Amino acid sequence: MNHSASLRAALGEVPVVVRESVALAPLTHVRIGGPSAFFVEALTLDGAAATVRTCRELDVPLHVLGGGSNLLVADGGVEGVVMTLSRLDSLVRDGTAIAAGAGVSLASLMRGTREIGLAGLEVLCGVPAVVGGAVAMNAVTRGGSTFDVLASVTIVDDTGEIRVLERGDLTPGYRDGGLGDFIVLERSSSCTKTTRRASMPASPIRCAAAMRPSPCLAAASGACSRTPTAPPPDSSSRPPAAS
Ligand SMILES: Cc1cc2nc3c(=O)[nH]c(=O)nc-3n(C[C@H](O)[C@H](O)[C@H](O)COP(=O)(O)OP(=O)(O)OC[C@H]3O[C@@H](n4cnc5c(N)ncnc54)[C@H](O)[C@@H]3O)c2cc1C
């Protein structure tokens, strides 16, 4: 059996969805780059852990894709497995604690907590990321950081074991969650109850304004976005209005 065939067979035993030669460009913000040889969607925490074990046993490189806002994919594509945790998208509340799967977008997490009167996560408003990518990269804004109200992180380590790390176990650095090769599966946060809705901008336009990239980030990442104030695409070709 060749390398791909044995990987295909092994992943067939694991609770994941597997596809081959999947274009990665549409899954990143800059929208460039080639396909991944194998693309795995983990459906459960165990599926993610089993994928780690399988890749380790077969000595196949494993890469994790979050929201794709801090990734550049090579034109030649990516060998081995690219795993997405986008299906780990549960949000579970218990009092002021909230547990979010790695695939939950920060925007959904903030909306979810704001709607139930919990504060603390809105400091991340404006960062395009999912929970896993934000923890891995220690996303920050002027208002605060990913780790501010973080209570614990559920990870799968490089042997495929699922573990819970408490906040005190973690030593995040600048734009680095300090987790090394661990893969983030879930984060738990200790929010605070607020009598008014948390301070995230309430209207979509105010939130869009808050999420507009700074010129230097936009230039560095090549990110382009349509904003509510942008002129329509064909405005330059219109004749000037009669005076
Ligand atoms: C327009 C724009 C604005 C931005 N503004 C900010 C900002 O204000 N503050 C800021 O800090 N950053 C900012 N960024 C950068 C980016 O949003 C952050 O780095 C973010 O944390 C990336 O998250 P992601 O989910 O998109 O991860 P991805 O880009 O998909 O992945 C980034 C890295 O994290 C790894 N990773 C992803 N998921 C996991 C996981 N579950 N477990 C382990 N590793 C994982 C990936 O393998 C990769 O190495 C901005 C980017 C853009 C394009």
The ligand as an ORCA input file, in Angstrom:
! r2SCAN-3c Opt
* xyz 0 1
  C      -7.910     42.187      8.777
  C      -7.192     41.524      9.900
  C      -7.216     42.101     11.169
  C      -6.525     41.496     12.235
  N      -6.557     42.084     13.470
  C      -5.902     41.501     14.495
  C      -5.903     42.088     15.796
  O      -6.483     43.142     16.032
  N      -5.252     41.442     16.800
  C      -4.607     40.258     16.568
  O      -4.044     39.698     17.534
  N      -4.570     39.672     15.357
  C      -5.192     40.265     14.316
  N      -5.164     39.696     13.072
  C      -4.453     38.425     12.893
  C      -5.353     37.201     13.124
  O      -6.712     37.570     13.191
  C      -4.980     36.516     14.434
  O      -3.638     36.058     14.379
  C      -5.889     35.328     14.755
  O      -5.558     34.868     16.042
  C      -5.781     34.199     13.732
  O      -6.835     33.320     14.022
  P      -7.426     32.320     12.931
  O      -8.525     31.557     13.585
  O      -7.763     33.044     11.676
  O      -6.185     31.359     12.730
  P      -5.455     30.888     11.387
  O      -5.017     32.090     10.612
  O      -6.261     29.875     10.664
  O      -4.175     30.157     12.011
  C      -3.155     30.904     12.614
  C      -2.184     29.917     13.297
  O      -2.843     29.280     14.388
  C      -2.829     27.861     14.205
  N      -4.103     27.336     14.668
  C      -5.345     27.618     14.197
  N      -6.280     26.954     14.901
  C      -5.615     26.245     15.840
  C      -6.009     25.359     16.874
  N      -7.303     25.035     17.071
  N      -5.057     24.821     17.662
  C      -3.732     25.118     17.486
  N      -3.295     25.926     16.506
  C      -4.221     26.492     15.698
  C      -2.629     27.632     12.716
  O      -2.032     26.366     12.449
  C      -1.700     28.794     12.365
  O      -0.379     28.468     12.715
  C      -5.828     40.278     12.011
  C      -5.838     39.674     10.726
  C      -6.501     40.293      9.683
  C      -6.488     39.637      8.337
*
